[in-house]
Amino acid sequence: MFEAIDMSLVNWSRAQFALTAMYHWLFVPLTLGTTFMIAIMETIYVKTGKPEWKTMTKFWMTLFGINFAIGVSTGIILEFEFGTNWSNYSWFVGDIFGAPLAIEGIMAFFLESTFIAVMFFGWNKVSKKFHLLSSWLVAIGANLSALWILVANAWMQNPVGTTFNPDTARNEMTSFWDVLFSPVAINKFLHTISSGFVLSAIFVIGVSAWFLLRKRHIVMARKSIMIAAIFGFISSLLLIGTGDGSAKQVAKVQPMKLAAMEGLNDGVEGAPLVAFGVLKPYEADPDNEKLKDYLFKIEIPKFLSFLSFGDFNAFVPGINDLIHGNEERGIMSSFEKIERGKVAIEKLTAFKNAKKEGNTTEVNELRELLTSNDFQDNYFKYLGYGYVSDPNFLIPNVPLAFYSFHFMVMLGFLFLAIFVLSFWWVIKGTLEKQRWFLYLSILAIPLAYLATQLGWMVAEFGRQPWVIQDLMLTTTAVSNINTASVKITFFLFAFIFTGLLIAEIGIMFKQIKKGPKEEGGQK
Amino acid sequence: MMNIPYDLLQEYWWAIISLLGALLVFLMFVQGGQSLIYSVAKNNEQRTIVINALGRKWEFTFTTLVTFGGAFFASFPLFYATSFGGAYWVWMAILLTFILQAVSYEFRSKPANFFGAKVYEAFLVANGLLGTILIGTAVGTFFNGAQFTLNDYHQVTWETSTRGLEAVLNFHNVALGLTVFFLARVLALLYFNNTIEHDEIAKNTRKQLIINVVPFLVFFLLFVVVLLLKDGFAYNPETLVVALEPYKYLHNFLQKPLVLVVFLLGVVLVLWGIYNDLFRKAGKGIWFSGIGTILTVFALFLLAGYNNTCFYPSIADLQSSLHIRNSSSSEFTLSVMSVVSLLVPFVAAYIWIAWRAINNKKIDKDEMKTDTHVY
């Protein structure tokens, strides 16, 4: 079915997709959160009629607009790269993945793009209330866009609501609601948008802190910080809650990812959570270069068991348990899964051959077998394993998953502290005196971007080597194109995206330096 | 879930794809306008007016393109996997021009924009030129075929190293590409008449309209005549075996008279819109020609996919050709999406309201001075 896989092609295709996704994700989080803060500011303006709120709305809207355009342009590449670089994947999952993507276009993108024009150009053309409604619809549209693509991504992490159809050799949807409301999808959506909200709040606080340090636009800066601190604090609580929910889902459906995130080689009851740790740069097991030991670590006893399963004494499987199996704990070995995957492939090949030869009896017998619940649950469920020859291939990059996860969590708590402190000092009226804090708030902007990127790295590197958990390997999803073509487009995109990023940062800095255009003569 | 037969769902979704394709071609007036920014506007002030007139609509085109891609992926995933994964270079070239377009509007007039306004204007022209021609040429392969084969597991192999770029060697594909290009320019000029209040721009627009109508008509006629006389790729509805059929597209018109009526009505409306702006009072032509474009392109897409026709034929292996029966999503998925598609009229209604709200007054140079958000 999938022969002669060119690893160089796979790696370059992965690099290109990662490049596009990471650039896209540099711009999108800011749009997710700023749209809501802009809508809140405009609501206050419409309610109070005070011109300073209109000034603030327009200022943050300008920064949002600069960011929005580049987010859109990187987004279109992502959508089409599913086809150009991952065509085997596109066919295999098109029946499920395509639906959220199409719904995203019809429901969310049009909402966002239609009303964004009113938001930017409608100030003197539509009523205040229509304009306000447009701003809220843009915020809802932007976040609805995130919903559908994240539902699709969640399905790749936890393929539910589908069955394998041997006739078409692909997965087909059997329950739309299972796909839409899978706990993985709900947690992923809420966790991702709340991370965007937190980044946006940090951005608003950081930029406002710069105005306070420069003693410019003090009123606007204070009010912006007030809005952003409250918005950011609420978002942080949502982020923590959904982070916990996501961890529980990972423990359930992607135990290997959890083991890699925690650097857990051997499973243990009452597993401790590593609050901080450094991995040894060399392997823990001479036979397996992917396993790492700790150089040192600070642990919170039993907390990993609690976070994963809500039970301080629960058993958390390690990498070795998942590879070699653990009969006592009812964990099937990867060797067994590989065998079952091979059976699935063998029967599917026999089915295809029988069809080609016109052997109706065999076709019917095999179709009955392949579509039976027993075969679907015990063999097709492990289809992807059938292409694995070395079980260690199933272990993701442990240091990458471990450090990404831990730095992301640490930064999340730093942002929460910034929201609490900035709110406290702004209502006390002493924020301008905390110059170190204002500098820290500015520094937090790049850290917020780093945190969201790390979040994606945990999710996407942690699930390797799967593009669809247990069903399709990344290596088998790739398009049959020559590596040179992908290399050329990789460097083209890298060059263009970097150039545009430089331009965007330059424009942003300039607009911030210019500051808001005052409305109604207020300072 | 809706209880609709599978073959009807497949036809319904081909109609949706056709409608989205038709809307996309209409909305490519934005690209057509971009290719004219140096012909219609003779100085920076005029260029700013023209770019702002287009800039308020670029997101519609962009969103329609994304939705067109998403809907194709959802309803006919085998086309998505085959064409995008196979004709790699054609799609990459198209996408590259669209990345540059999106940022160019927002960045062009902003200080510290790194590349300078002229470079962003060049990006807009490049997207206007290449985007339209390449999309038109790529759609030409719906009628003339492409160089791919599919194996038992639906994995695509492209038979040429040029990865889809060879489509430009077929004059019929290129004729469609150039038709789309000149049509986009004509529609843009009609849109300028409708949207911009500026004497000199109006004068230049009229001159350009005369210049662009002629090649549009020539290439359009060439494309249609060749299409009606050429062999088409038909499949047997019982066995799904694909074979060449002489005058297939002419037969499709004759066997589907409603499609022919839609096509002819569309052509008449396009011509009436142009005539209206050239010889009557300029300004309303965009609505006639716009609706005419949507009807004409809609009919051409239906021609490509209905009446047992392969909409993405393979000239490397006839039996690998794609048609709506062998490339669609499952019955369940098409049913689910059909429910969602009921939202389309609602979406169309709010687009109309927002469009009217923004275009209720023509754009003039005073607005460029007073508006806080100028491209």
Interface residues (C-beta under 8 A of the other chain):
Chain A: M1 F2 K58 M61 T62 G65 I66 F68 A69 I70 V72 S73 T74 G75 I76 I77 E79 F80 F82 G83 T84 N85 W86 S87 N88 S90 W91 G94 D95 I96 F97 G98 A99 L101 A102 I103 E104 G105 I106 M107 F109 F110 L111 E112 S113 T114 F115 I116 A117 V118 F120 F121 G122 W123 N124 K125 V126 F130 S134 N165 T168 A169 R170 E172 M173 T174 F176 K352 K356 S479 N480 I481 N482 S485 T489 L492 I496 G499 L500 I502 A503 E504 G506 I507 F509 K510 Q511 K514 K517
Chain B: R56 K57 E59 F60 F62 T63 L65 V66 T67 F68 G69 G70 A71 F73 A74 S75 P77 L78 Y80 A81 T82 S83 F84 G85 G86 Y88 W89 W91 M92 L95 L96 F98 I99 L100 Q101 A102 V103 Y105 E106 F107 K110 P111 A112 N113 F114 F115 D152 Y153 H154 Q155 V156 T157 W158 S161 R163 S329 S330 F332 T333 V336 M337 V340 S341 L343 V344 V347 Y350 I351 A354 A357 I358 N360 K361 T370 D371 T372 H373
